[in-house]
Amino acid sequence: MFDIRPDSPVALYMQLVQQLRAKIESGEWGPGARVPSEIELAREYGISRGTVRQAMVRLHSDGLLERAPGKGTYVANRTPVAHMLIGVVLPYQSDMLALEILVGSEKAARQEGYHVIFSQTNDDLQIQTQDIQLMRDKGVSGLVIFPATDIPYDETIARLHAECFPFVLVDRYFPSLDTDYVVVDNFDGAYQATVHLIGLGHRRIGFLSPGSLDTSSIRDRFKGFRQALADHGLVYDEDLFHLYQGLMKTDRDLGSLRNILRGTDRPSAFFAVTDLLALRLLEAAQRERLDVPDDVSIVGFDDIQQASLISVPLTTVAQPRIEIGIRAVEMLIERIHGVRSQPAHIVLPTRLVVRLSSGRARPTP
């Protein structure tokens, strides 16, 4: 007997889809096996024939079932390639965080017999929407989505959720949608980075971000930053929040960052929300002939490869980028196979990596 639960938030027909799919993929119903009729399934499992029909249509469109006119419905003789595809939607192909999430995704997918296709949206919501639809048109079984920045709500992702289409968000999430996601402990990572700077004697610490607080990862890091200040008796000043949106665009002269560093009330240290942004700030400081860390200390977030290879190795918060991809695909495959119906939230730990870009604050005169 299938475990069909009328009180579940998952639609009845999708519960049946997940259960039948699990039977097929486990081999319990092998290729060519006859599937009970709609009437038989409806009677046996206490659901309406219309609900059964919805499930059968979905399984047929996924390539798992074949209809033989006048004979019935059978398990497809060959598992379609499309059914063994997982789509990964990334904001940038050149971003090390996104690339290593992709590496982890491919590793986990391969172990389960799935293949990965991916797209790069250039952090553009319209392109992201188009790419999600294109992947669905290709017949992917599910999606791993690294959502666009500065988006508090995404209608396309909300539609996936309403349709019970399998997907997992990575790096960020939408508070108004209770979906599967894999993130890191952004709050604690930012908290530890800020406490590190406070421990070096810095009292005026800037928060440098490539996007607004509409992005959950940025918002959680900002909360950790604020909490660290409060716990150490430091008053937050709105002037400490600096938004720099030229991160992935052409900005050869780093004008806005250099203007921040030229100010008479320049912070003695900065916590940058990403390593790429921290590296831009370090370059801007060098162009302004400021010494890092003597004139200004810089801490990043991500621990990308370049962070340890530059002239002034970057103090940063390391996150398990490959593990994010692995855990996301493992969770996605569980969802595809109907192992669970309730949303799962995985929060992975971070760790502070201290290098040369952070140093003791100069004594105030």
N, C-alpha and C positions, 0 to 999 in steps of 0.2 A: 504493500500500500504506500503510495506517495504521501509525503508529509505536506499536504496542501493546507495552508493556514489562512482562513478568511480574515483574521485579525492582523495579518502581516501587512506592512506598508508596500510590499512588492505585489504588483497586480497578479491576480490568480493565473492568468494565461502565461505570465512570465515565470511563475513558480513551476508550472507544468513544463515549460520550455527547458528550464534549468534541470529538472529531474530527468526528462527524456534525453536531453543532451548528455547527461552524465552516464546514463545507461548505454548510449551508443559509444561514447568515447572510452568507456571502461571495457568495452567488448562484450558486455552482458547481452546486448543486442548486436550481433555481428552483421557484417555486410550481407545484404540480401534477405535479412530476417523480416518476416511480415509484422507490421505494426498493428495493434488492435484498432478497430474502427472508431470513429468519433463517438458513435452511440455506446460502444463497449467501454471506452475510456470514461465517458461522462457518467455512465451507470456505476462503474467500478469505483470511481474516485469522488463521487458525490458533487460534481460540478456540472454546469450547463454545457450543452453541446456547442453553443456559440463560443464559450470560453475555450473548449477543446479545439474548435476550428481555428481560432486565432493562433493558438500554439502551433498547430500543424502547418499553417501558412508560414509562420516565422521559421520553423525548422526546414520547410521545403525551400524557402528563399535562401537559407544559409547553406543549402546544398547537402543537408544531412539525410533528407528523405526524397524518395522518388515515387511518383504515382504510376501505377499500371492500370489503364482504363479497363474497367470491368473486373479487375482482380483485387485491387486494394492498394495500400501504401506500404512501401518497403524501405529498409535502411539502404542508403546509397552504397553501391558496390565499391566506390573509391572515395576516400575522404578528399574533398576538394582542397586545392592549394589555398584558395582564398580563406577557407575556414581556419587554416592554421596560420593566419597572419595576425600580427599585433601592430597597431599604428602608434608611433611615438611623435607627438607634436611638440616642437621645441621653439623657443623664441629666437635663438641665434645659433648658427652652426659653428661660429668661431669662438664662442664662449666656452671656456674649459669646464665650467660647472655643467652646462647642458651636454657637452660632449661626453663627459664621464658618466652622467646619468644614462645616456644612450648606450655606452659600453656595458654598464651594469644591466640594462634592460635586455640587450642582445644576449648576454651571457645566461641570464635566467630563462629567457625564452627558448634558447637553443636546447637547454637541458630538458625542456618539456616538449620538444618537437615542433615548436613554433618558429616562425620567421618574423623579422621586424622590418617594417618600412617606416621611414620617418620624413618629416617635413620641417622646413624652417620658415617661420612666419615673419621674421624681422620685427618681432614684438608688435605686430599690427593686428588689431582685433578683426578687421575685415578679412585679412588673409587667413587668420586662424580659423574663422568660421568656414571659409571656403575649403580649407585643407581638411577640416573635420568631416565635411560632407563628402569630399573626394575620397577620403579613406573609407567611409561607410559605403560609398558606391563600389569600391574595390572589394567589399565583402570582409573587411577585417572583423575578427571576433571581439575585439575590444581595443581601447585606447589608453595610452598613458599621455597625459596632457600637462605641459608646463605652461600655465596660463599667462596671457599678456599682462604687462605692468599697468598699474593705475586703473584697474577695472574692479569696482566694488561688486559687480554682478554681471554675469554673462548669460544672456538669453539662450545661446546655443547649448552651453553646458547644462543649464537648467532643463532644457528640452531632453537632453540625453538622460538626465536624472529621472524625469517624469516618464520616459519611455522604458526605463530600466535597462538601457543599453550599458553594457559593462565598460566602466572607465575608472581610472585612478588619477587624481591630481598629484603633482609633485611640486615641491618647493613652497607652494602657497595654496591657500584654500579660500572658500567663500563662506563666511559665518552664517549666511542666510540659507545655505544649502548643506544638508547633512550628507556629505558624500564620502567615499573612500579617499584617503589622502596619505601621502608620506612626506613628512617635513622633518626639519631638524629643530632642536630646542633653541629657537632664535632668541627668545627672551634671555635664557641663561647665558648663551654665547655673548650677547651684547653686554649683559650685566658683568660678566667676568672681564671682558675687555675694558670696560669703563673703570671697574675697580682696580685693574692693573695700572691704568693711567693715574688714578687718584693716589694710589700707593707710591707713585713716583713723584708726588708733590704737585701734580697739575690740579688746578682749581677751576680753570676756565677751559672747558673741553667742548669742541665743536662736534656737531652731528652732521655728517655729509651723506646725502642720499641722492640716488639717480631718479627717484620717483616719489610719489606722494604716499601718505599713510593709507590710501585705499588698497595698497598691496599688503596682504597679511604678513608676509615675511618682513617687510620694512616696518610695518606697524608694531610687530612683536619685538623687533630689535630696538625700536624707539622706546617701547615700554621698559625694556630691560635697562636701557641707557638712563632713562628718567628715574627708575627705581634705585639704581646704583648711586646716582647723585643724591637722592633723598635720604638713602640709608647712611650717607656719609656727611649729612648736614650741608649739602651744597644746593643753592637755589638755582633752579633752571631759568635760563634767560631765553626768550623767543629768538633773540639774535643768534643763538648758537645753532639753530637749524638752518642748514644751507642746502638748497636744492640745485643739483647740477644735472641737466638733461642732455648734455652733449656726449654722454658716455660712449655710445656706439655710433656716433655720427662724426663727420669731419669737423675737427676743432683743433687745428694745428697750433694756434697760439695760446690755447688754454686760457683765454681772456678772463672768464668769470672766476676761475679758480685763482688766477694770479691777483685779481682784484680783492678777493677775500684775504689773501696773504699779505696784501699791501696795507690793509686797514690798521689804524693805530690801536684798535681794540682786538686785534687778531688773537684767537685762542692760542694757548701754548701747546695744545694737543688736539688731534682730531680722531674721532672714530668714524671711519668710512664704512658704509653699509656693504660694499663689495671690495674685493681685492683690485679689480680693474679700476674702480674709482680711486682707491688708495694709491695705485701706481700713477694715475693721472695727477693726483695731488702732489705726489713726490716729485714728479717731473716739473710741475709748476713751481714748486719750492726751489728746485735747482735752477730753474730759469730766473727766479727772483734772487738768486745767490743767497738763499737761506740754507743753513746747515740742518740736516736731519740726522740725529734727533736734537742737536744742541739748541737750535732756534725753534724748531717745531717737531713734536713727536706725532707719528702716524701709526694707527692700527687699522687693519682691514678685516675682511670676513670672507672666508672660502678656502684659503690656503691652496691657491692654484700653483702650478709648477713654477711660474715666473716669480712668485713671491720670494723664493729662496735663492734665486739666481741673479737678481739685480745687484747693482753696486752697493746699495744699502738694503740688505735683506729685510723683508717686511715682517713685523709682528702682526699676527693675524689669528683669526678663529678658524680652526680646521673643522670642516664638516665631511662626513663620509659619503662623498659624491657617488661613487660606484655602488655603494650599498643602497643608496636611495633608489637607483634604477632596479637593482635586484629585488628589493622588497616590494617595489611598486608592481613589477611583473608577477611576482609570486602571488600578491594579493589579487591582481587582475585575473589570473588564471583560476584562482579559487572562485572568484565571482562568475567567470565564464562557465565553470563546471557546476555551479549551483551549490558549492560547499556551504555557503552561508548567504543570508539575505540582509543582515543588519550592516550598516556602514562601519568600517574599521578606520581608526585613526592611529597612525604610527608616528611617533615623535622620537627621532634618533638623537643621541647625545653629541655635543660638540666639545672641543678642547682648545684652550689657549696655547698658541705657539709663540714664544717670546724670541724675537730676533733683535736686530740692531736699530730698527726704525723708531723704537720707543726708548726714551731716556729720561733722566731726572729733570724736573723743571728747574729753570734758573731761579735763584732766590730773587724775590721782589725787592726793589731798592727801599 
